[in-house]
Amino acid sequence: MEKYIKIIADKLGIQQWQVENTIRLLDEGATVPFISRYRKEMTGSLDEVTILTIKDEFARLKELEKRREAVIRSIEEQEKMTPGLLQRLNEAVTLSELEDIYLPYRPKRRTRATVARENGLEPLAVTIFKQEITDPEAEAGKYISEKVATTDEALSGACDIIAEWISEDEKARRMLRGLFEREAVIVSKVIKGKETDGNKFADYFEWSEPARRCPSHRMLAMLRGEKEGFLRLSFMQDETKALSILENLFIKGKSASSELVKNTVHDSWKRLLSPSLENEFKNTCKEKADDEAIKVFADNLRQLLLAPPLGEKSILAIDPGYRTGCKIVCLDRQGNLLHNETIYPHPPQNETALSVKKIVNLVNSYKIEAVAIGNGTASRETEDLIRWIKFDRDLQVFVVSEAGASVYSASKVAREEFPEYDVTVRGAVSIGRRLMDPLAELVKIDPRSIGVGQYQHDVDQTKLQQSLDDVVISCVNAVGVEVNTASPHL
């Protein structure tokens, strides 16, 4: 615990006692906005962003510790633990660093190196890797047996073992990982024969750019294209630089055994290291794109929830449509449903005159002060119709986002509020209430259903849900609640 507190404090540039008190409050069940507003004396007046960062970092470090315990237990069960290895494991501060240390001890499927070890070639591999002998073939001749028929087989098996050692070397992986982060290029190509079906991804049929400059929306678009089977993605690396790093690390001198190790370095890169690190880097890019996109989605949701409310007005709300008509509801100043009916001003019915007459009567009968029109099908035509009508009073006309209204209308919450009405009426009521008080209405809906971003279904859904829930809590706390009139959801 104390180690975590120091890591987080150093990362954020704050005092350890601030981190310790914040974590204690979070563990006791306090929310981020509550701590920020009402426990300033305990946190040193930390803002919501810093408290949320502490919360996320502490969760990450707890996951790291959980994995560390599993790794230590695994190595101990293999009876391969040493004091030095245990120290390195305990000092690892990132998951990738921990996994690199564990890699040589991780249970493996049967590989070429495994077979070579079973054939007794590990001592030969050790000898060759030292690069002190001048005649590897003569040395390999000592290992010919029933399982190893020739010196070539012996050398090949020994090189397979060396290639695995190189691929599991902690320093090599760390340096190559840095090379990927600095210089990897993402390359996207269309899968042959999928040009027509995958036309929506046409921008990425022949595309390449440095991965570190690729914005999150483009990364997620290409990953979606790959997932749907239209694109093939690869993260290309400068092979010359990669091999140079490996040769500098592992090749000693210019003997015959050194030449053998050099060839093995190239094999290890192409067969083991490059695919492994490319896959790891791809996952890292996906996580980074997810985090950036989720931040955008959270900001979008905050703007929706904190949109200025129209306030207590009598509302005529319209859920527009063509063939199925426009569902109209009238709401009083408290958002209670007073009237509902359906009109058909648009094709194919074209009952424009009758629709206008009904709208005028409703506006007069219920003393309507504002009109809310859903932004779905036939929205523009419906807005034009409303603005064309000559009312005997000034009416404010608004186009309101319908995102999530259909989800709400079919939800348990909506059924409890309006058990006697169908989903179309409930949807129209939601549109009207969103205009009166966006926050009070939108908190009833799963924030993922509100439609806060283009690729919200491609990102990590657990992270997205947590982030959006945090935004809802923050907004409700920022605005406050009128206890006497608020819905149970607020």
N, C-alpha and C positions, 0 to 999 in steps of 0.2 A: 504493500500500500504506500509506504513512504517513498519507495523508488518511483512509483507511478506519479505521485504528487510532484516530485522534483522534476521529472521529465516534462510533465504538462506545464509546470510553472516556468521552466526554462524556455519551452517552445513559445509560450504566450507572452513572456516578459513580465510576469506578475509575481507576487509573493506566494510562497508555499502555503501560508496560512489561509490565503484567499481561496486557493484550490481545495485545500482540505475541508474548509467550512462549506464550500459549494457542494462538494461531493457528499458530505454528510447530510445536507439539506435535501439533495436529490434522492439519496437512499431512504430518507424518511418520507418520501412521497410528495415533496413540494414541487410545483411546476416551475418552469423557467420564468414566466412572467411574474409569478408570486415572489420568487427569490429576488428578481431584479427590482421590484417595486417596494417590497415590504421587509426585506432583510438586508438592506444596504449596509447596516452597521456590521453585519457578519461577513460580507463579501468584499468590503472596501468599495462599494458602489459600482460593482461590475455591471455592464449592460447585458441585454439579452443575448447578443451575438457571442460575447465572450463566454457566458454561462453555457450556452448551447454547444460551443466548441469544447468546453471542459467536459460536458456530458458525452459528446461523441468520442473524444480522445480517450476518456476513461473506459468507455465501452470497447473501443478498439484494443486497448492495453489488456483488458480483462480477457478478451478473446485470444490475444497473443499468449497470455499466461496459461490459459486453458490448453492451448496447443503445445506450449513448452512442456507442461506436465506430461502430456501424452507422449511427446518425443522422448523425454527422459525415461519414462516408464518402459517404452519400447526398447531403448538401447540397454537399459539395465536388465531386461528380460533376456537380451542376447548375450549378457555378460561381457559387454565390450566398453562399459563406462570407465573413464579415467578421470582423475581430478582436473586435468587440463581441459578435457572435453566438456566436463560439467561446467567449468568456469566460462568457457566460450558460449555454451548454451544459455547460461544465466545472463550473460552480457549482451545477447542479441536483442536489439530494440525494434526490429521490423520482422514481419512474417517471412519475407524473402530471405533475409539474413539467417533466420532460424532454420528455414527449409534447406538452405545451402549447406549448413553444418550437418544436418540430418541426412542429406542425400546419400552419402556412402553407406549408411546404416539402414536405409529404408528397405523393407522387404521388396524384392524384385521378382518380376516374372522371369522365366528362363530365357537368358540372352546368350549371345555368342561368347561373351566373357565368362558367363556361368559354366558353359560347356567346357571352355578352355581350363577353368579352374578344376573342374571335375576330372579333367585329363592330366592333372598334375603339372600344368604349365605356369603357375604363378611364380615359382622361383626363377624361371627363365625370364619372365616379364620384369621381375625386380632387377635382375642382372642387366638386361638390355636397357632399362630405363635409367640406370646409373650412367650409361654411355661411356664405360671405361674399357670394355673389351673391343678388340679390333677385328675379330672374326666371329660375328653372330651366328653364322651357319655352323661353324665348328661347335660352338656352345649348344646350339639347338640339337645337334646330333646326339647329345647326351640324353635327350628326352624322348627319343624314338621308342615306342612301345606298341602294344597291341592296339591301343586306342589312337596313337599318333604314328602314322605310317612313314612319314617323310619329314625331312628338315623343314621343308616349305610349310607343312601343316603345323609344325611346332612353332615356327616364327609367326605364322598367321594367327594362331591362337594366343601367343604371347602379346602380339600387337592389339588383339581384341581386348585383352585385359588392360593394357596401357591406355587404349582409347577410352575405356570406361573410367579409368582413374582421372584422365584429363577432363572428361565431361563432368566429373563430380568435384573437381577442384574448386574450392570456395573462392579463392582470389581470381581465378580465371573467369568464373561466372560473374563475379562482381564487376570486373573490368569490361567484359563483353556486354553486360547489362547496361553499363554506362554508355557504351558505344551505341547501342540500340536507342537509348533515350536521346542521345545527341543527334544521331545521323540517320536513323531508319527512315525509309521512304515507303509510304503505303501505296500499293499498286492495285488497281481494280480493273478487271477485265470481264467482259461478258462471256458466259458459258456458251459454247458453240451450239447453235440451234435454238437458243432462247431469246434471240433478238426481238422477235415480235411480241411474245408473251410478256417479256420483261421491259417493255418500252418505257414504262414510268421511271425506270432507272437508267435511261439512255445517257444521261449526263455522266454516268460512271462506267460506260462501256469501255472506255480507254482513258483512264484517269490515274494520275500519280502526283504526289506532293509529299513534302517532309511531314512525317507523322506528328511532330511536335507543334506544327503550325495548323494542323487540321482542326477546324472548329467542331464542337460537339455535335451539332446538327448534321454535319456532313459525315462524320464518323458513324453516327447512328443510322444514317440513310444507307451507307454502304454495307454496314453490318446487317441491316434488314434485307438488303438485296441478296446478300450471301445466304442468309437464313432461309429466304424464300426460293433459293435455288437458281437465281438468275446471274449472280456475280461470283467471281472467284477472287478473293482478297489474299494478298501476300504482303509481308513487311520485309522489304529488301534491305540488305545490309552490305556495306563495302567489304567484300570478302577479303580483299588484300589487307585492309587494316585489321580485320579480325584475325587473320592468319599471322600477321606480324606480331600481334599481342601474344598469341599462343606460342609462337616460335621463341620469342624473347623470354617467355616464362619457362619453357620446358627443354629447349635444345641447348646442349652444352658441347662446344667444340665442333670438330668436323670429321669425326671418326665414322666408320661404317655403321656402328650402332646408332650414332647421331642421325645419320641419313635415314635409318629405319624409323627412328622416333619422329623425324620430320614428316615422313609419309603418314605415320600414324596420327600426327597432329591434324593433317588435312582430312583424314578419314573421320576423326572424332568431331571435327567442326561440321562437316557435311552431313554425317549420319546421325550424330547425337546432339551436339551443342546447338547448331543452328535451328533445327526443328523445335527443340525444347524451349530455347530462349525466344524464338519467334512466337510460339504459342503463349508463353508467359507474357511477352510484351503486348500481344494482342489483347489479352485479358486485362492488362494494366490500362491500355488505351480505352477499353470498354468501360472500366470502372471510372476513369477520369471523365470520359464523355457523360456517363451517367450522373456523376456528381455535378458537373457543370449544367447539364440539362435540368436536373432536379432543382438546382438553385433558381434557374429561370422560371420553372413551373411554380415554385414557391412564391417568387416575386409576382408572377401573373395572378396567382390566387389571392395574394394579399391585396393587390389593386382591385380585384373584383369584390372582395369582402368589404373593403374600406371605401367603395364607391359612395359618393354622397347620397344619402337617402332623400327621397322626395318628401317624406314625412306623411302626416295624417291628411290624406286627400281621398276624395271619392274617386274610384278608378273604374274605367271601362277597359278590361283586358281582352285582347284578341289573340287566339292561337290560329294563325292564318293557314289556308289550304285551298286547293283547287277543287278536285272532284268530291272530296269529303266535306267541303265547306269550311267556313271560319267559325270556330267556337268562340262565343262571346260570353263573358261573365261581368257582372257588376259587383263591386266591392265597396263596403262603407269605409269610413275613415279608420276603423280598427282592423280592416282586412277581412271582415266577415262577408261571406257569400250571400248576396241578396237576390240574384237572378242569373239564369243562364239560358242560352238558346243558340241555335246554329243558323247562320245565314249563308247564302250561296251567290256572292256577287261576281265570281270569276267563272271562266269556262270550266266544265261544259254547260252549266246551268245558266250563267249570265243573268241572274235575277238582280241586276244592279239597282233598279228603282225601288223594288221592295226592300232590299237590304238597306239602302240609304234611309228609307222611311223608318225602319225598325231602329237603326242606330240613333237617329234624331229623337225618336220617342224615348229611348232608353236614357240618352243624355239629359233630356228634360225631366223625365220621371224621377231619376235617381240623383239629379243635381251633380252630374259628373264634372270633375275638375281637371282630369288628365286621362289620356289614353295610352295604354301600354300595348305595343304590338310585338309579338315574337319575331325573331329574325330568321325563321325557317322558310319553308316553301311558301311562295306568294306574299312574302313580307313586303317587298317594294310596292307591288300592286295595291296591297291593302293600305299601306301608308299613303300612297297617292290618292286613294279613294277618300280616306279620312280627311286629308288636307283639302280636298276638292269640295267637301260638304260645307255649306254655309250654316254654321251654328249661330244661335242667338247669344252666345257667350264665348269668352276666350278660353280655348282649351289648349293645354300643353300636350304635345304628341311626342312619344318616345319609342324608339325601337330597342327592345330588351333582348339580351342573350337568352336563348332557349336551352343552352347546354345543361344537361342533367335534368331538365324538366320532365322528360319521359321516364327517367329512372325514378324520380320522386313520385310521379303520378301512379306508378305501379308498386310503390313501396308500402311496407306495413304502416309507416308513419302516415302516409296519405290516406290509406284505407281507414285508419282510426279517426282521422280528422273529418273525412267525407265518406262515410260508409255507404251512403245512399246514391252517390254519384259515380259515373264511370271515369276512366282514365283521362278522357279528353277534357272534361270539366276540371278535374284536379290539375291538369297541366296548365290550363288557362289561368286558374287561380294563382298558381305558382308564379306565372309570368307577371301578373299584376302585383303580387306581394313583393316580388324582387325589386320592382320600381319603388315601392313605398319604403322598404328597408332591406337592402341586399343581404346584409349580414344575418339578420334574423331568419330569413328564408333559406339562404344557402347552407347554413349550418345543419339543416335537416338532411342534406345529401352527402353521400360519400364524396369527399373532395376530388377523388380520381375521376368521378363521373361528370365533373363540371367542364372538363375539356380545357385544361390549362396549358397544353402544349402539343406540338405536332407528333412528337415521338414518345409520348408518355407511356405507351404500352410496351416500348422496347427497353426501358430502363429497369433497374432492379426494383421490383414492386414493393418489397419490404422497406427499402430506404425511402422510396417515394411516399408511401403511406405515412411513415414516421415524420418525414419532413412536412407534408401537407397538414397532418394532424397538429404539429407544432405551430404552424402558421395560424390555423383556426383558433387554437388556444390563445395565441399571442394577440390576435385581432379582437377576440371577445374581451380579453382583459384590457386591451387598449381603449376600447369604446365604452365598456361597462354595460351593465344590464339594469333595466328598470324592473325590479322584482315584482311589482304589482301587475305588470302587463306582459312580461316576457313569456315566451313559450317554454315548455319543459326542456326542449333541446338546448336552449341558451342557458 
